[in-house]
């Protein structure tokens, strides 16, 4: 017995007419009748009562009809599902992101994927920038939103947005009222920044900005997490250079000021070039529709 035989049986059970059922299955009546007889012989059960005038289902046949419909529906669903998974429209996608890069971007990505591929289960994981590359390489993440890393040859990347650094200070700080801030104004400031081992792109940008202004930065505190940096600035324990995208909701005690010739950096979507998850390709195609 296979799904083909089940379809023969269902055709006859629904039409109760051998000629019509045979036509539905694109067969002539004699071989179709032999198939029905073979099914009953294989099962050892009489499924139909027939005479020269009509065909009716037996009690066993009625029960078998319900089961066959369920099996065929499940089989057809499995066929649809495997095609959806292969096209990236169904499955699971583990998307990593770093708060240094994801503000305003990840919600749009989630909305886009949810609307276009609602059967893809999206697993979001916030990670440190320094961990993203390793997690992608080990296939513990399928894709990630992070800061640009052009040296990672094993990753495919898609540009999402360009961000720039901005100064944040306590509301009582002298620089809080400045229209723009140059690197020289940071000469005696206590800088708060994540270590280079955690956010190499940002730390490099901060160092390059200070060097271009002819100053040696004094990194007084080096927390790993962005929200900790913001809280420390809010306590008046130093100043920080953070992505502009994170400056929209800092609270009443913190003020952000634009920099003169601020360093810029790319925010990218990246994934292993050897990824076998079709949902990754689907995501990369979908992000072409976004603008940030």
C-alpha positions in Angstrom: 0.0 0.0 0.0 1.2 3.5 -0.8 -0.4 6.9 -1.4 -1.2 6.0 -5.0 -3.4 3.1 -3.8 -5.0 5.4 -1.2 -5.9 7.8 -4.0 -7.6 5.0 -6.0 -9.6 4.1 -2.9 -10.6 7.7 -2.1 -11.6 8.4 -5.7 -14.1 5.4 -5.6 -15.2 6.2 -2.1 -16.1 9.8 -3.1 -17.8 9.0 -6.4 -19.2 5.5 -5.6 -18.9 4.9 -9.4 -16.2 2.8 -11.0 -16.2 4.6 -14.3 -16.1 8.1 -12.8 -13.4 7.1 -10.3 -11.3 5.5 -13.0 -11.7 8.7 -15.2 -10.6 10.8 -12.2 -7.4 8.7 -11.9 -6.9 8.9 -15.7 -7.4 5.1 -16.0 -9.7 2.8 -17.9 -12.2 0.9 -15.7 -10.8 -2.7 -15.9 -7.3 -1.9 -14.5 -8.9 0.5 -11.9 -11.2 -2.3 -10.7 -8.2 -4.6 -10.4 -6.5 -2.0 -8.2 -9.4 -1.8 -5.9 -9.6 -5.6 -5.6 -5.9 -5.7 -4.9 -6.3 -3.2 -2.1 -9.0 -5.2 -0.5 -7.0 -8.4 -0.9 -3.9 -6.7 0.7 -5.9 -5.4 3.6 -7.9 -8.6 4.0 -11.0 -6.3 4.4 -14.0 -5.7 2.2 -14.2 -1.9 1.7 -17.1 -1.8 -0.7 -20.4 -3.5 -1.2 -21.2 -3.5 -4.9 -23.8 -5.0 -7.3 -24.8 -4.2 -10.8 -26.6 -1.0 -9.7 -24.6 0.7 -7.1 -21.5 0.8 -4.9 -21.6 1.6 -1.2 -18.9 1.8 1.5 -18.8 -0.8 4.2 -18.4 0.3 7.8 -14.7 -0.5 7.5 -14.5 1.4 4.3 -16.0 4.5 5.9 -13.4 4.4 8.6 -10.6 3.7 6.1 -11.8 6.8 4.1 -11.3 9.1 7.0 -7.8 7.7 7.7 -6.8 7.9 4.1 -7.9 11.5 3.8 -5.8 12.3 6.9 -2.7 10.5 5.6 -3.0 12.1 2.2 -3.5 15.5 3.7 -0.4 15.0 5.9 1.6 13.8 2.9 0.6 16.8 0.8 1.4 19.1 3.7 4.9 17.4 4.0 5.5 18.0 0.3 4.5 21.6 0.6 6.6 22.1 3.7 9.8 20.7 2.2 9.4 23.0 -0.8 8.8 26.0 1.6 11.9 25.1 3.6 14.0 24.7 0.5 12.9 28.2 -0.7 13.6 29.8 2.7 9.9 30.5 3.3 9.8 28.1 6.3 12.2 26.8 8.9 14.3 28.5 11.6 16.7 31.4 11.4 19.0 32.2 14.3 19.7 36.0 14.0 22.4 37.5 16.2 22.7 41.2 16.7 24.8 43.6 18.7 23.1 46.6 20.3 26.0 48.7 19.0 24.6 48.2 15.5 21.0 47.0 15.9 19.1 50.1 17.1 16.3 50.7 14.7 17.5 48.0 12.3 16.6 44.7 13.9 12.9 45.7 14.5 12.6 46.5 10.8 14.3 43.2 9.8 12.0 41.2 12.1 8.9 43.0 10.7 10.1 42.4 7.1 10.8 38.7 7.6 7.6 38.1 9.6 5.5 39.6 6.9 7.3 37.9 4.0 7.9 34.6 5.6 5.6 34.0 8.6 6.5 30.3 8.8 10.2 31.1 9.5 10.8 30.9 13.2 13.1 33.7 14.1 15.4 33.2 17.1 17.0 36.5 18.2 20.2 36.6 20.2 21.9 39.7 21.4 25.7 39.2 21.4 28.9 41.2 21.8 30.5 42.2 18.5 33.6 40.2 19.4 31.5 37.0 19.6 29.6 37.4 16.4 32.3 36.1 14.0 33.0 33.0 16.0 29.3 32.1 16.5 28.7 32.5 12.7 31.7 30.3 11.9 30.5 27.6 14.3 27.0 27.7 12.9 25.6 28.7 16.2 24.1 31.8 14.5 22.8 31.7 10.9 23.2 35.5 10.3 23.9 38.6 12.3 23.6 42.4 12.3 26.9 43.9 13.3 29.5 46.5 12.5 31.3 46.1 9.2 34.2 43.7 9.1 35.6 43.5 5.6 38.5 41.2 6.6 36.2 38.3 7.4 36.5 36.4 4.1 34.3 33.5 5.2 31.4 35.8 5.6 29.0 37.3 3.0 27.8 40.8 3.9 25.1 43.2 2.9 25.3 46.8 3.7 22.4 48.0 5.8 23.2 51.5 7.0 26.0 53.9 7.8 26.3 55.3 11.3 28.6 57.8 12.9 30.0 58.6 16.3 28.5 61.2 18.5 29.5 62.5 21.9 27.4 62.0 25.0 27.9 63.9 28.2 26.1 64.5 31.4 23.6 67.4 31.1 25.7 69.5 33.5 28.9 69.0 31.6 30.4 72.1 29.9 30.3 70.5 26.5 26.6 69.9 26.8 25.8 73.3 25.2 28.4 73.1 22.5 27.1 73.2 18.9 29.8 70.8 17.7 32.7 69.1 19.5 36.2 68.6 18.1 38.7 66.0 19.2 40.8 68.7 21.0 37.9 69.3 23.4 38.4 65.8 24.7 42.0 66.3 25.7 41.4 66.2 29.5 38.2 64.2 29.4 37.7 60.8 31.1 36.5 58.6 28.2 34.3 55.6 28.7 34.4 53.0 25.9 34.2 49.3 25.4 37.6 47.6 25.0 39.0 46.9 21.6 38.6 43.1 22.2 34.8 43.6 22.4 34.1 46.3 19.8 37.2 46.6 17.6 35.5 48.7 14.9 34.2 51.4 17.3 37.4 51.4 19.4 39.5 51.8 16.3 37.3 54.7 15.1 37.6 56.5 18.5 41.3 56.0 18.5 41.7 57.3 14.9 39.5 60.3 15.7 41.5 61.3 18.7 44.8 60.7 16.8 43.6 62.9 13.9 43.0 65.7 16.5 46.4 65.3 18.0 45.3 64.0 21.4 46.0 60.8 23.3 42.7 59.6 24.7 42.3 58.8 28.4 40.1 55.7 28.7 39.1 55.9 32.3 36.4 53.1 32.2 36.0 50.2 29.8 32.7 48.4 30.4 31.7 45.7 27.8 28.1 46.7 27.4 26.7 49.8 25.7 23.9 50.4 28.1 26.5 50.4 30.9 28.5 53.0 29.1 25.4 55.2 28.8 24.5 54.7 32.5 28.0 55.7 33.6 27.8 58.9 31.6 24.5 59.6 33.2 26.2 59.4 36.6 28.7 62.0 35.5 31.6 59.5 35.6 33.0 60.4 32.1 32.0 61.1 28.5 31.6 58.7 25.6 31.6 58.5 21.9 28.8 56.2 20.8 26.9 55.5 17.6 24.4 58.2 16.6 21.7 55.6 16.3 21.8 55.0 20.0 21.3 58.7 20.9 17.6 59.0 20.4 16.5 58.0 23.9 19.2 58.7 26.5 17.1 60.2 29.3 17.0 63.6 30.9 20.5 63.5 32.5 22.4 62.9 29.2 23.0 65.2 26.3 24.4 64.1 22.9 26.5 66.5 20.8 27.6 66.2 17.2 31.3 65.8 16.4 33.3 67.8 13.9 34.2 65.4 11.1 32.8 62.4 12.9 34.1 58.9 12.1 31.6 56.8 10.1 31.2 53.0 10.0 28.9 50.5 8.2 26.3 48.4 9.8 26.0 45.1 7.9 24.0 41.9 7.7 26.5 39.0 7.5 26.3 35.2 7.3 28.7 32.4 6.4 29.3 32.1 2.7 28.9 28.4 3.1 25.5 28.6 4.9 23.1 25.8 4.0 20.1 27.4 5.6 17.8 28.6 2.8 16.2 31.2 5.1 19.5 33.1 5.1 19.3 33.6 1.3 15.7 34.7 1.7 16.7 37.2 4.3 19.5 38.6 2.2 17.0 39.1 -0.7 14.4 40.8 1.5 16.8 43.4 3.0 17.2 44.8 -0.5 13.7 46.4 0.1 14.8 48.2 3.3 16.2 51.7 3.7 17.4 53.0 7.0 
